[in-house]
Amino acid sequence: MKTVLNGGKIYNNGALADNVSLEITNIDESDEKRVIDIDNSFILPSFCDVHVHFREPGFSYKETIRQGSLAAAHGGYTAVCTMPNLKPAPSDPESLGEQLRLIRKDAVIQVIPYGTITQNQSGRGDLTDMAEIRDQVVAFSDDGKGVQDDGLMRAAMEQAESLGAIITAHCEDENLLRDGKVRESEWRQIERDLKLADETGCAYHVCHISCEESVKVIRDAKRSGVDVTCETAPHYLLLDTELAAKGISKDPAKGGRFKMNPPLKDPADRMALIEGALDGTVDMIATDHAPHSEEEKSRGFEKSLNGITGLECAFPVLYTGLVREKILPFERLIEMMAYAPRKRFGLDGSNSYAVMNLTDPYQIDSSKFLSKGHCTPFDGWQVYGRTMLTVWNGKIIYEGDMNE
């Protein structure tokens, strides 16, 4: 069957242009044709998220590769990179193979795993033999744990550099964290890693930065020529401690909606992240999609587990809260969600796009998420940017109600 999209606008080379028709040719082998009117919609490059947790193998009660990839398609994503805090953690061909088999069987989009930096994904101990799995992973990370020892991180960067691989770091100095220095725990370890990346020549990517100091040290490192990129998440650009406190006070039982790691910071940090997005210091936006069971997120703020669900609402909340408010240009948002992640991690996005309705408002209803996780601080928000159609490699993988 051939599907023809008629009307609407298409985003092309940094501009929106009227679209006459777009034909999707490789749906199946039949000669039938259907025409879809998309007059109220916009064809955008599909999104890429380099930081998600699909929980499988090991924790499928939270999320599975199938449900996570369906959720991604629902959000307009056609490529995601899955973090390695799994059981078993992907540190060798055998453990990685278990995850790859599930991906081949169940994924509806491009799903590329990370390999671990350390063998037990603890930020300590022996390094993974990266050469064994280099060709099957997107990069190497111990996400959830910062690599605590300077010498160990140096050795990891040297090994990665020799293989042309990227080290992707969750930065958290546990000694500083124990002393209650939460923000310093983040930026001090970034500062250490930037020095090591400069000395080793390793390509280095920083996960989910959340504070003003992190933006500053990365900006300075880029100016000095360090091969570094970084990401932040929608919640750090749109929420802060003051907004979270108001949300928690309204419904303390649902305080887990605001519990993530790193935690939300102050309004000044949020503004520094926005400034970093505007000047290119912050390269990309990743959701850190981290679903948990309902029970694990319904214990109030203090006792709930860290992590929120993000793939199905990222674009609408960012488009509504930043672009429509004239804080971030539309072109910059698309760059951060679609182009920059693929460029840094060498992923192909050709013949893949998302059809979005940017004109009609709707309310985020997490009960309708395709993910197994339904905990998001954005539940109930009035937004623009509903996904109508997602196409990956010429194939429709998600189709919503075009009449909504």
N, C-alpha and C positions, 0 to 999 in steps of 0.2 A: 504494500500500500504506500502511496505517496501522500504526504500531507503538505498542504500549501498554507502558509501564514500570510494573510492579506491585511494591509493597513498598518496602523501604528507607526512607531519610529524605531530606528535601529542606531545603536551606539557604534560609531566607526571612527577610528583614529582620533579619539578625543572629542568627538562632536556627535550630537544627535541629528540624524537626517531622516526625512520621510522614507518609509519603506513601502515599496510597491507590492512585492511578494517575495517570500522565501520558501524554497521547496526543500523538504526533508525527504530524502530519496531512499534510504536503506532501512525502512521499517520492517518490511517483509517482502516476499517475492511476488505478491499479487499485483495486478494492474489497476486496482481500484485507487481512486483519488478522493480525498476529502479536503475541504477548504475551511479554515478556521479564521473568523474575523477577529482581529486583535486591535481594533481601532483605538481602544482605551489603554493599550499596553505599549511597553518599550522592550525591545530586544537588546539585552545586555550580555557582555561576555560572562560566562558562568564563573562562579567564585571558586577559590582554592583556599583551604584551611590547613595550615601546616602544624596544627596543634589540637588534636582531638583524642578522646579516650573512648574506645569502643568496647573495652572491658573483656574482650574474648581473645584467647582462652583464659579461663580461670574465674571470671566474675560475671557470667552471662545473666545472672539475675538482675544486674544493673543495666546492662546493654548487651546487644549482640552486634556482630558485624552487619548482619542483614538489617536490623532495626536502625542501627546508626547510619548506615549508608542510605536507607530510605529517608531518614530524617534530613540528611544532608541534601538529597535531591529535592525534598520539600522546601528547603531553604535556598535553592538556587545554586548549590555547590555540585561540582562534578569531579572534584579531586580533593582528597584529604590525606593527611599523614598521621598515623596512629602512634601514640606514645607507648613506651614499652613497660609500663608498670602493670604487668600481666603475670599469670602463673601457668606455665613457666615464662619467665622473662626471656625475650629473644636475644640471647647472648651467644648462640652457636647455631650451626646449621640445623640440628635436630629440633631445638626449641623454636627457632624461627619458622621451621617447616610446618609446625603445627598451626601457627597463625596463617601462614601463606595458603595452606589447604583450605582453611575456612574462608579466606578472602576469595579464592578462586571459585568456591562453591556458592557463596552467599552474597557477595558485594554487588550492588547495582550501579556503582560508580567506580572511579579509579581510587583504590585504597592502597597506600604505600606505607609500610611499617618503618619505624625507627628500630635500629639495633641499640643495645645498651652500651654505655661507656665502660662500666664495671660489670664483672661476671654475674654478680647477684643484684645489680641495679640498686645499690645501696649508697653510692658515692664514696665507697671505701673498698679496700681489698685489691684483688687482682683485676687487671684490665681485660676486657673482651679482646679476643684475637680478631680485630676488625677485618683483616684481610679475608677471613673465612666467609664473611657474609656481606662484604662491601657491595657487591653487585646486586644484592637483593633488598637493600634498605635505602631509604632516602638520605639518612644521616645517622648520627649517633648521639644519644641523649640518656641521661638517668633521670628524666623528668620526675618530679616529686622529691628528689634528693639533689642537693648541691654536692659537687665533688669537694670533699672537705680538705684534702691534703694538696698543697701547692705542687709538690713533686709529682703526684699522681696525675694532676690535671696537665702539667707540662708534658708528661709521657704520653698521655692520651692525645694531646694536640700534635705532638711529633708523629705519632702513629697515623693519625687522621691526615695530616698534611702529606705524608708520604704516599697516601692512597688517593689523594685528591678529594677527601671527604670533609663534610662540615661537622663541627662539634656544636650541638644545640644544647644550651645550658639553662637549667633551672637553677637560679642563683640564690642560695640561702646558706649563710654561715651559721652553723648550729650553735657555736659558742656565743656569738652575738645575740642570737635568738633567745638563748637561755637567760641572757642578761636583760631581756626585755627590749633590746634594740632592734625592733622589727624592720624598720626602714633601712637602717644601716646594714642589717643582715643581707639585704638585697644588693644595695649599691656597692658595698665594700667588696663583695665577691665578684661583681661585674668588673670593678676596677682592677682586681687581681687578674682576672681572666683576660682583660684587654691588654695588660702588660705581657702576659704569656703569649697571647695571639700575635702581638707585635714581634716578639722575640722568635717565635717558631714559624711565623708565616701562615699559620693555620686559618682557614676560613671559619669564622665564629659567628654564631647566631644566638641572641639572648631571648629567652622565653618571657612572656607576660610581664613586661616592666610596668611598675605601678607608682613610682615616686619621682619627684622632681630631680633628685640627685642622680638617679639612673639616667635620665634624659641628658643631663649635663655631661656626665663622664663619657657617655656614648657619643655625644656630639663632638666633644673634644677629641676622642679617639678617631672618629671619621676624618676630622680635619687634619690629623697627623698621619693619615694613610693606613690605618689598621683596617684589615678586611673583616668588617663587622656589620651585621644587620641586626635588627631587633623587631619585636612584635609587641603590641599591647592588645587588650581585649575590649569588646564593647562596654563591659561594665566599668572599666577604669576610665573610659572616655565620657560616660554618661552618668555615673554615680560616684558618690563620695561618702565619707563618714557621716556628714550632716544629713544627707538625703536618706542614707540607710537607717540612721537613728529614728527618723520620722516614720519610715516604713515598719520598722520593728515595733515601735511604740503603738502603732495602729493595730497590729496583730502579732503579739509576741510568740504565739504558737507556730507561726510561719516565719520566724526569724531566720531559719535555715536558708531562706531564699537569698540572704545577703552574706552567707558564709562561704568564703573561697580563700585559696592560698595562691599568691599573696593576698592579704586582706585589702579591702578598700582603704584609700588614704584620704587626705584632706582636700578641700576644694582647690587649694593652690596647686596640689599635685595633679589634679584632673586638668587644670588649665595648662600646666606645664606639658602634660602629655598631648593635649590638643595643639599647643605650639609646636611640639616635636613632630606631630603629624603634618602640620602645615609646612614646616621648613625641611622635611625629609629626614630628620633624625630618626623618627619612628617610621620604619619602612612599610610595615604591613599590619593588618588586623587579623588576629586569630581568636577563635572563640574560647579555647580551652574547654570545649564541650566535655563536661565531666558528670554524667548521670549517676545517680544513686537511687536506691529504692525509696519508696515513700516513707517507710519507717525510719530510714537513716537520715532523712531530711526533715522530719517532723518533731525533732526533739528540742526545738527552740534554738536560738542563735548559739549559745555556748556549747551545747552538746551535739549539735548536728555535725555531720561530716563535711569536710571542705569540698566544694565543687558545685557548679550549677550547669543546667542544660542550656545550650546556646545556638545550635546550628539553625533552628527553624525560625528564629526571630532576630538574628544578627543584622541582616540587611535592613529590614523595616525599621528597627529602632535607631540604627545609625543614620539612615536616610532621613527619618523624621526628626530625630533629635539634633543632628548636625547639619545636614544639607538644607533641609527646609527652614532651619533657623539661621541659615547663612553664616554658619560657623566654619564649615568645611566645604570646599567646592565639590560639586558632584564628580568631576573628573578625578579629583584626588581620592575620593572614596573608592571609585572603581579601580584605580591604580593599586590601592592598598589591599583590596579584597580579591582582585583577579589577576593583575599583571605581575606585581612585585613578588608575590610568593612563588609563582611559577618560574620567574626569571632566576631567583636566588637558588631554588632547589632543582632547577632543570626539568620542569614538568611541562608537558604539552597540553595546550588548551584548545587546539584547533578543532573546528566543527563542533564546538560545544558552547551552549549559551543558555540563558534563562530569560523567559518572557515574564515581565513584571508589570503589574498595574500600579502606576505611581500616582494616579489621580483620585482614586476612591478610597476613603478611610475605612479601616476595620479595626476590631479590637482583638488583641492577642489573647487567645484562649489555650492555655497549655494542656487542657484536657484533650485537645485535638491534635497534639503533637504525635508524630509517628515514632519518635524516640520512646524508649521504655522509661526515660526520666522526664518528669514534668515539673521540676522545681526551677523556676526562673524569677528573678526580681522584676521582670518586665511583664508578668502576667497582668492582663487587664489594661495595658497601655493602648491608647488610641494611636494608630500608626498608619503610614502609607507604605506601599511596597509589597503587596501580596504576590507570591509566586503563582503564576498561572500555568507555566510550562517549563520543564527543564529538559534540555537535550544534551546528551553526552555522545560524542563521536558519531553524530548523525542519527542517534536513536532517542526517541522520547522515553524518558525514564520516570518522569512525574508529570501528571496532568491534573490540574485543578478544575474547578467549576468556572468556566469562562464567563458565566452570567453573574458571578458574585461581585 
